[in-house]
């Protein structure tokens, strides 16, 4: 294992719950028939895929440009004001850097959203690559493109990379890319089927390179 590639939402930051808080009223008003259970169906989708899903599944009348503007406004609330870095993430990232293990973000979010998180938590020195939806022409998870692009930029075979994901959609993308995957399990994704992961994590505190490798070898 020569690289660890992190999903952003729900892994590096606790944004899944924050998005639900910010968007609850919007879904009630703009998406007829929306229920709490539908939140699990959209976890991990890129913003353009989310718009397509809402139009196809719920006949949402809002056009894509207006929807993207709305999501950008919500993203500023979420990433600049509400999210927190996951406990132990910064310590793990520093440890991996010290060990010479490459690190990256591979996210279905637009680059401008990722940049809010990277800048706010001063992650640039800890990352060797940042891959967004913009880098792969919008071909986001569950397609493998963001992970394949991450491996390419790190100049590593996909099989030498470990992805850490909190959604079934993201897990599928990493598996399709040929990577090993750790499922990041929290109280906010209990309904997600992450059974195809190589192993599960329930947090970053105390985690090290050696412990990650030992889990892969089991």
TORKOLRO-219202 format. One record per residue: x, y, z of N, C-alpha, C in turn; residue number from 0. Coordinates in nm, 3 decimals, always signed. Layout:
nu,nv,nw,cau,cav,caw,cu,cv,cw,num
X,Y,Z,X,Y,Z,X,Y,Z,NUM;
...
***
This chain:
nu,nv,nw,cau,cav,caw,cu,cv,cw,num
+0.085,-0.119,+0.000,+0.000,+0.000,+0.000,+0.088,+0.124,+0.000,0;
+0.091,+0.194,-0.112,+0.180,+0.310,-0.125,+0.105,+0.442,-0.125,1;
-0.028,+0.436,-0.122,-0.107,+0.560,-0.119,-0.239,+0.534,-0.050,2;
-0.289,+0.637,+0.016,-0.424,+0.635,+0.074,-0.500,+0.750,+0.010,3;
-0.615,+0.718,-0.048,-0.696,+0.817,-0.118,-0.828,+0.831,-0.043,4;
-0.854,+0.951,+0.002,-0.971,+0.978,+0.086,-1.084,+1.040,+0.005,5;
-1.205,+0.989,+0.025,-1.323,+1.065,-0.013,-1.330,+1.187,+0.080,6;
-1.397,+1.292,+0.037,-1.404,+1.412,+0.123,-1.527,+1.411,+0.211,7;
-1.645,+1.412,+0.149,-1.770,+1.425,+0.226,-1.797,+1.300,+0.307,8;
-1.812,+1.319,+0.438,-1.841,+1.206,+0.525,-1.718,+1.131,+0.570,9;
-1.601,+1.165,+0.515,-1.476,+1.099,+0.555,-1.380,+1.202,+0.614,10;
-1.333,+1.295,+0.534,-1.243,+1.399,+0.585,-1.322,+1.498,+0.672,11;
-1.442,+1.532,+0.629,-1.528,+1.623,+0.707,-1.665,+1.560,+0.725,12;
-1.733,+1.603,+0.831,-1.864,+1.547,+0.867,-1.977,+1.616,+0.791,13;
-1.963,+1.625,+0.661,-2.053,+1.709,+0.581,-2.185,+1.643,+0.546,14;
-2.192,+1.510,+0.546,-2.319,+1.445,+0.507,-2.433,+1.492,+0.598,15;
-2.409,+1.492,+0.729,-2.512,+1.537,+0.822,-2.540,+1.685,+0.805,16;
-2.436,+1.764,+0.779,-2.454,+1.909,+0.763,-2.533,+1.941,+0.637,17;
-2.509,+1.868,+0.529,-2.588,+1.885,+0.407,-2.735,+1.856,+0.434,18;
-2.763,+1.752,+0.508,-2.902,+1.718,+0.539,-2.969,+1.830,+0.616,19;
-2.898,+1.890,+0.709,-2.954,+2.001,+0.786,-2.985,+2.120,+0.695,20;
-2.891,+2.155,+0.610,-2.906,+2.273,+0.525,-3.014,+2.252,+0.419,21;
-3.024,+2.130,+0.366,-3.111,+2.104,+0.252,-3.250,+2.050,+0.289,22;
-3.276,+2.026,+0.416,-3.404,+1.964,+0.455,-3.524,+2.043,+0.404,23;
-3.522,+2.175,+0.423,-3.635,+2.257,+0.379,-3.647,+2.259,+0.227,24;
-3.534,+2.267,+0.158,-3.537,+2.266,+0.011,-3.605,+2.141,-0.042,25;
-3.567,+2.024,+0.009,-3.626,+1.900,-0.040,-3.775,+1.894,-0.009,26;
-3.815,+1.940,+0.108,-3.957,+1.939,+0.142,-4.038,+2.027,+0.047,27;
-3.982,+2.141,+0.010,-4.055,+2.237,-0.072,-4.044,+2.211,-0.222,28;
-3.929,+2.160,-0.266,-3.901,+2.153,-0.410,-3.906,+2.015,-0.470,29;
-3.910,+1.912,-0.385,-3.908,+1.775,-0.436,-4.029,+1.701,-0.379,30;
-4.143,+1.705,-0.451,-4.264,+1.639,-0.402,-4.240,+1.490,-0.379,31;
-4.286,+1.442,-0.266,-4.273,+1.300,-0.237,-4.142,+1.262,-0.171,32;
-4.055,+1.360,-0.145,-3.925,+1.331,-0.084,-3.944,+1.279,+0.059,33;
-3.867,+1.177,+0.094,-3.873,+1.122,+0.229,-3.732,+1.110,+0.285,34;
-3.722,+1.093,+0.415,-3.592,+1.080,+0.480,-3.513,+0.963,+0.422,35;
-3.583,+0.856,+0.385,-3.515,+0.739,+0.331,-3.443,+0.770,+0.199,36;
-3.491,+0.870,+0.127,-3.428,+0.905,-0.001,-3.289,+0.964,+0.016,37;
-3.258,+1.013,+0.135,-3.124,+1.067,+0.159,-3.016,+0.962,+0.133,38;
-3.046,+0.836,+0.167,-2.947,+0.731,+0.147,-2.923,+0.704,-0.002,39;
-3.021,+0.731,-0.085,-3.009,+0.705,-0.228,-2.919,+0.806,-0.298,40;
-2.900,+0.922,-0.238,-2.821,+1.026,-0.305,-2.682,+1.043,-0.245,41;
-2.654,+0.974,-0.135,-2.523,+0.987,-0.071,-2.414,+0.944,-0.168,42;
-2.320,+1.032,-0.192,-2.208,+1.001,-0.281,-2.224,+1.051,-0.423,43;
-2.343,+1.098,-0.461,-2.365,+1.146,-0.597,-2.300,+1.283,-0.618,44;
-2.247,+1.306,-0.738,-2.203,+1.439,-0.776,-2.323,+1.529,-0.796,45;
-2.302,+1.661,-0.794,-2.413,+1.755,-0.795,-2.493,+1.748,-0.925,46;
-2.426,+1.729,-1.040,-2.500,+1.719,-1.165,-2.576,+1.587,-1.173,47;
-2.518,+1.481,-1.121,-2.590,+1.353,-1.115,-2.709,+1.363,-1.020,48;
-2.693,+1.441,-0.914,-2.804,+1.460,-0.821,-2.920,+1.532,-0.891,49;
-2.890,+1.636,-0.968,-2.997,+1.706,-1.040,-3.068,+1.610,-1.135,50;
-2.990,+1.531,-1.209,-3.049,+1.434,-1.302,-3.138,+1.334,-1.227,51;
-3.092,+1.287,-1.114,-3.169,+1.193,-1.032,-3.302,+1.255,-0.988,52;
-3.298,+1.379,-0.940,-3.419,+1.443,-0.889,-3.519,+1.470,-1.002,53;
-3.470,+1.503,-1.120,-3.560,+1.525,-1.234,-3.623,+1.393,-1.278,54;
-3.542,+1.288,-1.288,-3.592,+1.159,-1.337,-3.681,+1.088,-1.236,55;
-3.645,+1.094,-1.109,-3.717,+1.019,-1.007,-3.835,+1.095,-0.947,56;
-3.824,+1.229,-0.940,-3.926,+1.308,-0.871,-3.986,+1.418,-0.959,57;
-3.944,+1.423,-1.086,-3.996,+1.523,-1.178,-3.977,+1.665,-1.123,58;
-3.861,+1.691,-1.061,-3.832,+1.823,-1.007,-3.826,+1.925,-1.122,59;
-3.897,+2.037,-1.112,-3.905,+2.131,-1.223,-3.784,+2.225,-1.233,60;
-3.704,+2.237,-1.130,-3.593,+2.332,-1.130,-3.488,+2.296,-1.235,61;
-3.448,+2.393,-1.317,-3.346,+2.370,-1.418,-3.208,+2.350,-1.357,62;
-3.115,+2.298,-1.438,-2.983,+2.262,-1.385,-2.906,+2.385,-1.338,63;
-2.909,+2.493,-1.414,-2.831,+2.612,-1.376,-2.879,+2.666,-1.242,64;
-3.010,+2.679,-1.226,-3.065,+2.729,-1.100,-3.032,+2.633,-0.986,65;
-3.040,+2.503,-1.013,-3.009,+2.404,-0.910,-2.863,+2.413,-0.867,66;
-2.772,+2.427,-0.963,-2.630,+2.436,-0.931,-2.600,+2.563,-0.852,67;
-2.666,+2.674,-0.886,-2.648,+2.797,-0.808,-2.696,+2.777,-0.664,68;
-2.810,+2.710,-0.650,-2.861,+2.681,-0.516,-2.762,+2.596,-0.437,69;
-2.706,+2.493,-0.502,-2.612,+2.403,-0.434,-2.483,+2.476,-0.396,70;
-2.437,+2.567,-0.481,-2.318,+2.645,-0.448,-2.341,+2.730,-0.322,71;
-2.458,+2.790,-0.313,-2.490,+2.871,-0.194,-2.494,+2.783,-0.070,72;
-2.553,+2.665,-0.083,-2.559,+2.572,+0.030,-2.419,+2.524,+0.067,73;
-2.335,+2.499,-0.033,-2.199,+2.452,-0.007,-2.120,+2.553,+0.074,74;
-2.139,+2.680,+0.046,-2.068,+2.782,+0.123,-2.108,+2.776,+0.270,75;
-2.236,+2.754,+0.296,-2.281,+2.741,+0.436,-2.220,+2.618,+0.501,76;
-2.221,+2.507,+0.427,-2.174,+2.380,+0.482,-2.025,+2.382,+0.508,77;
-1.947,+2.414,+0.406,-1.801,+2.396,+0.415,-1.730,+2.510,+0.486,78;
-1.784,+2.631,+0.478,-1.717,+2.744,+0.543,-1.755,+2.759,+0.690,79;
-1.877,+2.716,+0.725,-1.929,+2.746,+0.858,-1.961,+2.624,+0.945,80;
-2.002,+2.513,+0.883,-2.064,+2.408,+0.964,-1.982,+2.282,+0.982,81;
-1.903,+2.244,+0.883,-1.835,+2.115,+0.896,-1.718,+2.122,+0.994,82;
-1.685,+2.007,+1.047,-1.564,+1.989,+1.126,-1.482,+1.880,+1.062,83;
-1.351,+1.891,+1.077,-1.263,+1.785,+1.029,-1.285,+1.661,+1.117,84;
-1.292,+1.545,+1.055,-1.315,+1.422,+1.129,-1.204,+1.401,+1.232,85;
-1.244,+1.360,+1.351,-1.149,+1.340,+1.460,-1.039,+1.244,+1.416,86;
-0.915,+1.284,+1.436,-0.802,+1.198,+1.406,-0.753,+1.202,+1.263,87;
-0.828,+1.268,+1.173,-0.785,+1.269,+1.033,-0.652,+1.340,+1.015,88;
-0.637,+1.458,+1.074,-0.514,+1.534,+1.055,-0.393,+1.458,+1.109,89;
-0.410,+1.392,+1.222,-0.299,+1.313,+1.277,-0.262,+1.198,+1.183,90;
-0.362,+1.131,+1.127,-0.334,+1.022,+1.034,-0.266,+1.074,+0.909,91;
-0.313,+1.184,+0.855,-0.253,+1.240,+0.733,-0.108,+1.280,+0.757,92;
-0.081,+1.340,+0.872,+0.058,+1.377,+0.904,+0.145,+1.252,+0.919,93;
+0.090,+1.149,+0.983,+0.163,+1.024,+1.002,+0.196,+0.959,+0.867,94;
+0.100,+0.956,+0.777,+0.124,+0.897,+0.645,+0.230,+0.975,+0.569,95;
+0.225,+1.106,+0.579,+0.325,+1.190,+0.514,+0.465,+1.159,+0.569,96;
+0.474,+1.144,+0.701,+0.601,+1.111,+0.765,+0.654,+0.975,+0.718,97;
+0.562,+0.881,+0.693,+0.601,+0.746,+0.650,+0.632,+0.740,+0.501,98;
+0.610,+0.849,+0.429,+0.635,+0.849,+0.285,+0.522,+0.790,+0.204,99;
+0.403,+0.776,+0.264,+0.285,+0.724,+0.194,+0.214,+0.841,+0.128,100;
+0.183,+0.829,+0.000,+0.116,+0.936,-0.072,-0.030,+0.945,-0.030,101;
-0.084,+1.066,-0.035,-0.224,+1.087,+0.003,-0.293,+1.175,-0.101,102;
-0.423,+1.155,-0.114,-0.501,+1.234,-0.210,-0.646,+1.240,-0.167,103;
-0.716,+1.338,-0.223,-0.863,+1.343,-0.216,-0.916,+1.304,-0.353,104;
-1.017,+1.217,-0.355,-1.090,+1.184,-0.478,-1.238,+1.202,-0.448,105;
-1.296,+1.308,-0.499,-1.433,+1.346,-0.462,-1.517,+1.374,-0.586,106;
-1.646,+1.347,-0.574,-1.740,+1.383,-0.679,-1.782,+1.528,-0.672,107;
-1.735,+1.600,-0.571,-1.770,+1.741,-0.558,-1.691,+1.826,-0.658,108;
-1.742,+1.945,-0.692,-1.666,+2.037,-0.776,-1.539,+2.083,-0.704,109;
-1.440,+2.123,-0.781,-1.313,+2.166,-0.723,-1.332,+2.284,-0.629,110;
-1.424,+2.375,-0.661,-1.443,+2.494,-0.577,-1.494,+2.457,-0.438,111;
-1.569,+2.348,-0.426,-1.615,+2.303,-0.295,-1.499,+2.240,-0.217,112;
-1.424,+2.156,-0.286,-1.310,+2.090,-0.220,-1.212,+2.195,-0.170,113;
-1.192,+2.300,-0.248,-1.096,+2.403,-0.211,-1.136,+2.472,-0.081,114;
-1.266,+2.488,-0.056,-1.311,+2.547,+0.070,-1.262,+2.464,+0.189,115;
-1.272,+2.333,+0.177,-1.230,+2.244,+0.285,-1.078,+2.244,+0.298,116;
-1.009,+2.232,+0.185,-0.862,+2.229,+0.187,-0.807,+2.357,+0.249,117;
-0.862,+2.471,+0.210,-0.812,+2.598,+0.263,-0.848,+2.616,+0.410,118;
-0.970,+2.581,+0.446,-1.014,+2.603,+0.584,-0.931,+2.522,+0.683,119;
-0.902,+2.397,+0.648,-0.830,+2.310,+0.741,-0.681,+2.296,+0.707,120;
-0.634,+2.380,+0.613,-0.492,+2.386,+0.578,-0.437,+2.248,+0.542,121;
-0.502,+2.184,+0.445,-0.468,+2.048,+0.407,-0.364,+2.039,+0.296,122;
-0.335,+2.149,+0.228,-0.247,+2.142,+0.111,-0.114,+2.072,+0.139,123;
-0.045,+2.101,+0.251,+0.084,+2.033,+0.274,+0.072,+1.884,+0.299,124;
-0.048,+1.837,+0.326,-0.069,+1.696,+0.360,-0.114,+1.612,+0.242,125;
-0.138,+1.676,+0.126,-0.195,+1.606,+0.011,-0.101,+1.610,-0.109,126;
-0.093,+1.498,-0.179,-0.013,+1.490,-0.300,-0.097,+1.511,-0.426,127;
-0.229,+1.499,-0.415,-0.317,+1.522,-0.530,-0.458,+1.549,-0.481,128;
-0.531,+1.628,-0.557,-0.672,+1.656,-0.529,-0.748,+1.635,-0.660,129;
-0.841,+1.541,-0.660,-0.918,+1.509,-0.780,-1.065,+1.541,-0.754,130;
-1.124,+1.620,-0.843,-1.263,+1.660,-0.831,-1.342,+1.615,-0.953,131;
-1.472,+1.640,-0.949,-1.557,+1.612,-1.065,-1.510,+1.689,-1.188,132;
-1.456,+1.809,-1.166,-1.410,+1.892,-1.277,-1.293,+1.829,-1.352,133;
-1.216,+1.747,-1.284,-1.096,+1.688,-1.345,-1.127,+1.570,-1.436,134;
-1.249,+1.520,-1.429,-1.284,+1.400,-1.507,-1.408,+1.424,-1.594,135;
-1.432,+1.551,-1.626,-1.544,+1.583,-1.714,-1.680,+1.548,-1.657,136;
-1.690,+1.551,-1.523,-1.818,+1.520,-1.460,-1.850,+1.373,-1.451,137;
-1.755,+1.284,-1.487,-1.779,+1.139,-1.480,-1.750,+1.093,-1.336,138;
-1.848,+1.117,-1.251,-1.828,+1.098,-1.108,-1.873,+0.960,-1.062,139;
-1.850,+0.933,-0.935,-1.887,+0.806,-0.873,-2.036,+0.777,-0.896,140;
-2.072,+0.653,-0.926,-1.997,+0.527,-0.910,-1.903,+0.492,-1.025,141;
-1.887,+0.578,-1.126,-1.784,+0.554,-1.227,-1.646,+0.565,-1.160,142;
-1.547,+0.495,-1.212,-1.417,+0.490,-1.144,-1.323,+0.605,-1.177,143;
-1.368,+0.701,-1.259,-1.276,+0.797,-1.317,-1.196,+0.879,-1.216,144;
-1.259,+0.925,-1.107,-1.185,+1.007,-1.011,-1.073,+0.927,-0.946,145;
-1.097,+0.798,-0.923,-0.994,+0.714,-0.863,-0.885,+0.678,-0.962,146;
-0.923,+0.652,-1.084,-0.821,+0.626,-1.187,-0.733,+0.748,-1.209,147;
-0.794,+0.867,-1.208,-0.717,+0.990,-1.224,-0.624,+1.011,-1.104,148;
-0.672,+0.978,-0.985,-0.587,+0.992,-0.866,-0.465,+0.901,-0.877,149;
-0.485,+0.776,-0.915,-0.372,+0.684,-0.929,-0.275,+0.734,-1.035,150;
-0.328,+0.788,-1.145,-0.243,+0.839,-1.251,-0.157,+0.955,-1.203,151;
-0.218,+1.047,-1.129,-0.142,+1.162,-1.081,-0.037,+1.122,-0.977,152;
-0.069,+1.018,-0.899,+0.027,+0.971,-0.800,+0.132,+0.880,-0.862,153;
+0.112,+0.846,-0.991,+0.204,+0.759,-1.065,+0.218,+0.622,-0.999,154;
+0.101,+0.567,-0.962,+0.097,+0.436,-0.897,-0.008,+0.348,-0.964,155;
+0.012,+0.217,-0.965,-0.095,+0.126,-1.005,-0.211,+0.137,-0.906,156;
-0.332,+0.125,-0.956,-0.449,+0.134,-0.867,-0.443,+0.031,-0.756,157;
-0.388,-0.086,-0.785,-0.383,-0.192,-0.686,-0.292,-0.163,-0.568,158;
-0.211,-0.057,-0.576,-0.124,-0.019,-0.465,-0.183,+0.096,-0.384,159;
-0.311,+0.128,-0.412,-0.379,+0.238,-0.343,-0.493,+0.184,-0.257,160;
-0.508,+0.244,-0.140,-0.623,+0.216,-0.053,-0.715,+0.337,-0.056,161;
-0.843,+0.315,-0.090,-0.943,+0.421,-0.085,-1.021,+0.409,+0.045,162;
-1.058,+0.523,+0.101,-1.143,+0.525,+0.221,-1.272,+0.596,+0.185,163;
-1.383,+0.523,+0.194,-1.513,+0.569,+0.145,-1.622,+0.546,+0.249,164;
-1.724,+0.632,+0.246,-1.835,+0.616,+0.340,-1.968,+0.585,+0.272,165;
-1.968,+0.568,+0.139,-2.094,+0.542,+0.068,-2.079,+0.422,-0.024,166;
-2.191,+0.356,-0.051,-2.190,+0.243,-0.144,-2.150,+0.288,-0.284,167;
-2.191,+0.408,-0.323,-2.157,+0.461,-0.454,-2.006,+0.482,-0.465,168;
-1.947,+0.542,-0.365,-1.804,+0.566,-0.367,-1.724,+0.438,-0.359,169;
-1.770,+0.345,-0.277,-1.703,+0.216,-0.266,-1.700,+0.145,-0.400,170;
-1.812,+0.149,-0.472,-1.819,+0.085,-0.604,-1.721,+0.151,-0.701,171;
-1.710,+0.283,-0.696,-1.617,+0.354,-0.784,-1.474,+0.309,-0.760,172;
-1.434,+0.301,-0.634,-1.297,+0.262,-0.602,-1.270,+0.116,-0.640,173;
-1.367,+0.030,-0.618,-1.352,-0.111,-0.656,-1.340,-0.125,-0.807,174;
-1.419,-0.050,-0.880,-1.412,-0.054,-1.026,-1.276,-0.006,-1.077,175;
-1.213,+0.081,-1.000,-1.081,+0.130,-1.038,-0.971,+0.028,-1.005,176;
-1.005,-0.075,-0.930,-0.908,-0.177,-0.894,-0.836,-0.154,-0.764,177;
-0.894,-0.069,-0.678,-0.831,-0.037,-0.550,-0.887,-0.122,-0.437,178;
-0.809,-0.134,-0.330,-0.860,-0.184,-0.204,-0.940,-0.071,-0.139,179;
-1.044,-0.108,-0.061,-1.130,-0.006,-0.005,-1.159,-0.034,+0.142,180;
-1.141,+0.070,+0.223,-1.185,+0.067,+0.363,-1.315,+0.144,+0.373,181;
-1.417,+0.084,+0.430,-1.544,+0.151,+0.452,-1.537,+0.230,+0.583,182;
-1.569,+0.358,+0.574,-1.566,+0.445,+0.692,-1.707,+0.451,+0.749,183;
-1.728,+0.382,+0.859,-1.863,+0.366,+0.915,-1.885,+0.466,+1.028,184;
-1.995,+0.541,+1.018,-2.030,+0.638,+1.122,-2.179,+0.625,+1.154,185;
-2.223,+0.703,+1.250,-2.365,+0.703,+1.285,-2.451,+0.758,+1.172,186;
-2.390,+0.827,+1.076,-2.467,+0.892,+0.968,-2.479,+0.806,+0.842,187;
-2.416,+0.690,+0.838,-2.430,+0.605,+0.718,-2.463,+0.461,+0.754,188;
-2.535,+0.444,+0.864,-2.568,+0.309,+0.912,-2.649,+0.229,+0.811,189;
-2.726,+0.299,+0.726,-2.811,+0.230,+0.629,-2.738,+0.194,+0.500,190;
-2.617,+0.244,+0.482,-2.542,+0.216,+0.360,-2.489,+0.073,+0.360,191;
-2.503,+0.004,+0.248,-2.448,-0.131,+0.232,-2.302,-0.118,+0.190,192;
-2.213,-0.139,+0.284,-2.069,-0.128,+0.258,-2.001,-0.264,+0.269,193;
-2.078,-0.369,+0.248,-2.030,-0.505,+0.273,-1.920,-0.550,+0.177,194;
-1.906,-0.484,+0.062,-1.804,-0.528,-0.034,-1.668,-0.464,-0.006,195;
-1.659,-0.382,+0.099,-1.530,-0.324,+0.135,-1.436,-0.433,+0.185,196;
-1.307,-0.406,+0.177,-1.208,-0.501,+0.228,-1.208,-0.505,+0.380,197;
-1.239,-0.394,+0.443,-1.256,-0.389,+0.587,-1.324,-0.258,+0.623,198;
-1.369,-0.247,+0.748,-1.437,-0.127,+0.795,-1.354,-0.054,+0.898,199;
-1.367,+0.079,+0.897,-1.309,+0.165,+0.999,-1.424,+0.237,+1.070,200;
-1.408,+0.259,+1.198,-1.509,+0.335,+1.272,-1.454,+0.467,+1.323,201;
-1.333,+0.502,+1.279,-1.275,+0.630,+1.318,-1.126,+0.633,+1.285,202;
-1.069,+0.753,+1.288,-0.928,+0.771,+1.258,-0.837,+0.775,+1.381,203;
-0.886,+0.812,+1.500,-0.794,+0.822,+1.614,-0.717,+0.692,+1.639,204;
-0.587,+0.705,+1.655,-0.502,+0.591,+1.682,-0.466,+0.508,+1.561,205;
-0.516,+0.547,+1.443,-0.490,+0.469,+1.322,-0.350,+0.501,+1.268,206;
-0.283,+0.400,+1.217,-0.149,+0.418,+1.161,-0.137,+0.340,+1.032,207;
-0.027,+0.363,+0.961,+0.000,+0.289,+0.839,+0.005,+0.139,+0.868,208;
+0.076,+0.100,+0.971,+0.089,-0.043,+1.003,-0.046,-0.106,+1.033,209;
-0.132,-0.034,+1.102,-0.264,-0.090,+1.133,-0.350,-0.103,+1.007,210;
-0.338,-0.008,+0.916,-0.411,-0.020,+0.790,-0.362,-0.142,+0.711,211;
-0.232,-0.160,+0.703,-0.176,-0.273,+0.630,-0.218,-0.404,+0.694,212;
-0.218,-0.410,+0.827,-0.256,-0.534,+0.895,-0.402,-0.569,+0.868,213;
-0.488,-0.467,+0.856,-0.628,-0.494,+0.824,-0.642,-0.548,+0.682,214;
-0.561,-0.498,+0.590,-0.566,-0.545,+0.453,-0.521,-0.690,+0.441,215;
-0.431,-0.733,+0.527,-0.376,-0.867,+0.517,-0.462,-0.974,+0.579,216;
-0.565,-0.934,+0.652,-0.649,-1.034,+0.719,-0.731,-1.114,+0.618,217;
***
